[in-house]
Amino acid sequence: MPKRYSSQRGFTLVELTIVIVILGILSVYAASRFQGASSFSPYAAQAQAISVIRQIQLARMQSNTADGAGNEQYQLAVSDSCLGSPAACDGNESLSSKVQVDGQNLKFTLTPDTGTIQFDLLGRPLTFAEGGSGQIGTPYQITITATGNDVESTKICINTEGFVSGGDCE
């Protein structure tokens, strides 16, 4: 009778697979630690900005005033260093009304550059003609740029009907 190879020892396929999976999980975790948070900050800021814009739109749609132009609560301020309600950008309101990613330098650019966006009772952005009242017609695009080791940017579009989405306005 042939002798079985009982003296040879090794790992089974299941054991090797488990070790490879554990090493893969550890390497992904370590790589994310070395990479840093800068690559995720424009996208985190984009998601937070969409939430803040919708919050301001919703507040405007729930208001019963015909003209929200005088109330800063229903406006979206966009400057180099802040995107949010004018009161939050001035430091007079809670941080839930503005975009802020800890430890990141973010720059916001509005096209067309009006400084603030006002909304009507249906949540649509208004365009103000010289000396006139707000009219619907121009989509707004906000570019968020994160500066750190690398410069990365992402965009938000507010179309003429008030829909807010990530990406370019088409």
C-alpha positions as CSV (number, residue, x, y, z in Angstrom):
1,M,0.0,0.0,0.0
2,P,1.4,3.4,-0.9
3,K,2.4,5.6,1.9
4,R,0.3,8.8,2.3
5,Y,2.1,12.1,2.6
6,S,1.2,12.7,6.2
7,S,4.5,14.3,6.9
8,Q,4.0,17.1,4.5
9,R,2.2,20.0,6.0
10,G,0.8,23.2,4.3
11,F,-2.0,25.6,4.2
12,T,-5.4,24.9,2.7
13,L,-6.9,27.0,0.0
14,V,-9.5,28.4,2.5
15,E,-6.7,29.5,4.9
16,L,-4.8,31.2,2.2
17,T,-7.9,33.0,0.9
18,I,-8.7,34.3,4.4
19,V,-5.2,35.6,4.9
20,I,-5.2,37.4,1.5
21,V,-8.6,39.0,2.3
22,I,-7.4,40.3,5.7
23,L,-4.2,41.7,4.1
24,G,-6.3,43.4,1.4
25,I,-8.5,45.0,4.1
26,L,-5.5,46.2,6.1
27,S,-3.8,47.6,3.0
28,V,-6.9,49.6,1.9
29,Y,-7.2,51.0,5.4
30,A,-3.5,52.0,5.5
31,A,-3.6,53.5,2.0
32,S,-6.5,55.7,3.0
33,R,-4.6,56.9,6.0
34,F,-1.5,57.8,3.9
35,Q,-3.6,59.4,1.2
36,G,-5.3,61.9,3.6
37,A,-8.7,63.5,3.4
38,S,-8.0,66.1,0.8
39,S,-9.2,64.0,-2.1
40,F,-12.6,63.5,-0.5
41,S,-13.1,67.1,0.6
42,P,-14.5,68.6,-2.6
43,Y,-17.1,65.8,-2.8
44,A,-17.9,66.1,0.9
45,A,-18.3,69.9,0.4
46,Q,-20.5,69.3,-2.7
47,A,-22.9,67.0,-0.8
48,Q,-23.0,69.5,2.1
49,A,-23.6,72.4,-0.3
50,I,-26.5,70.7,-2.0
51,S,-28.0,70.1,1.4
52,V,-27.6,73.7,2.5
53,I,-29.0,75.0,-0.8
54,R,-32.1,72.8,-0.4
55,Q,-32.5,73.9,3.2
56,I,-32.6,77.5,2.2
57,Q,-35.0,76.8,-0.7
58,L,-37.3,74.8,1.6
59,A,-37.3,77.7,4.1
60,R,-38.2,80.1,1.3
61,M,-41.0,77.8,0.0
62,Q,-42.4,77.5,3.5
63,S,-42.5,81.2,4.1
64,N,-45.7,83.1,3.5
65,T,-44.2,86.4,2.5
66,A,-44.6,87.4,-1.1
67,D,-41.2,89.1,-1.2
68,G,-38.3,87.3,0.4
69,A,-35.7,89.7,-0.9
70,G,-35.5,91.6,2.4
71,N,-35.0,88.5,4.5
72,E,-31.4,87.1,4.5
73,Q,-32.8,83.8,5.8
74,Y,-34.1,83.0,2.3
75,Q,-30.9,83.9,0.4
76,L,-27.8,81.9,-0.6
77,A,-24.5,83.8,-0.2
78,V,-21.6,82.7,-2.3
79,S,-18.2,84.3,-1.7
80,D,-14.6,83.0,-2.1
81,S,-14.6,81.7,1.5
82,C,-18.3,80.9,2.2
83,L,-21.4,79.2,0.8
84,G,-24.5,79.5,3.0
85,S,-27.0,81.9,4.4
86,P,-25.6,85.5,4.7
87,A,-26.0,85.4,8.5
88,A,-24.1,82.1,8.7
89,C,-21.3,83.5,6.5
90,D,-21.1,86.5,8.8
91,G,-20.8,84.2,11.9
92,N,-24.2,85.2,13.3
93,E,-26.0,81.9,12.7
94,S,-25.5,78.2,13.3
95,L,-23.0,76.3,11.2
96,S,-25.7,74.1,9.7
97,S,-26.5,76.9,7.3
98,K,-23.1,77.0,5.6
99,V,-20.6,74.6,4.1
100,Q,-17.6,73.8,6.2
101,V,-15.2,70.9,5.9
102,D,-12.8,70.8,8.9
103,G,-9.1,71.3,8.0
104,Q,-9.7,72.1,4.4
105,N,-9.3,75.3,2.4
106,L,-12.4,75.6,0.2
107,K,-13.1,78.3,-2.4
108,F,-16.5,78.9,-3.9
109,T,-17.2,80.5,-7.3
110,L,-20.6,81.5,-8.6
111,T,-21.5,81.8,-12.3
112,P,-23.0,84.3,-13.1
113,D,-21.4,86.2,-10.2
114,T,-24.2,87.9,-8.4
115,G,-22.9,87.3,-4.9
116,T,-26.2,86.0,-3.6
117,I,-29.0,83.9,-5.0
118,Q,-32.6,84.6,-4.0
119,F,-35.4,82.2,-4.4
120,D,-39.1,82.6,-5.2
121,L,-42.0,80.8,-3.4
122,L,-41.5,77.8,-5.6
123,G,-37.8,77.5,-4.8
124,R,-36.7,78.8,-8.2
125,P,-33.6,81.0,-8.4
126,L,-34.3,84.7,-9.3
127,T,-32.3,86.8,-11.7
128,F,-32.5,90.5,-10.9
129,A,-32.5,93.0,-13.8
130,E,-31.1,96.5,-13.1
131,G,-33.6,98.2,-10.9
132,G,-36.2,95.6,-11.6
133,S,-37.8,92.7,-9.7
134,G,-36.6,89.2,-9.8
135,Q,-37.1,87.2,-12.9
136,I,-36.7,83.5,-13.6
137,G,-34.3,82.6,-16.4
138,T,-30.6,82.0,-15.6
139,P,-29.2,78.8,-14.2
140,Y,-26.5,79.2,-11.6
141,Q,-23.3,77.1,-11.4
142,I,-21.2,76.9,-8.2
143,T,-17.7,75.6,-8.4
144,I,-16.1,74.3,-5.2
145,T,-12.3,74.1,-5.3
146,A,-10.3,72.4,-2.5
147,T,-6.7,73.5,-2.2
148,G,-4.2,71.3,-0.4
149,N,-1.5,69.0,-1.7
150,D,-3.6,68.8,-4.9
151,V,-6.1,71.2,-6.3
152,E,-9.4,69.5,-6.9
153,S,-12.8,70.9,-7.8
154,T,-16.4,69.9,-8.3
155,K,-19.5,71.7,-9.5
156,I,-23.1,72.2,-8.5
157,C,-25.9,73.4,-10.8
158,I,-29.1,75.2,-9.8
159,N,-31.3,75.1,-12.9
160,T,-34.0,77.6,-13.7
161,E,-36.7,75.5,-12.1
162,G,-34.7,75.2,-8.8
163,F,-33.5,71.7,-9.2
164,V,-30.1,71.3,-7.5
165,S,-27.6,68.7,-8.7
166,G,-24.0,67.9,-8.8
167,G,-22.1,68.6,-12.0
168,D,-22.2,71.1,-14.9
169,C,-25.3,73.0,-16.0
170,E,-26.3,71.8,-19.4
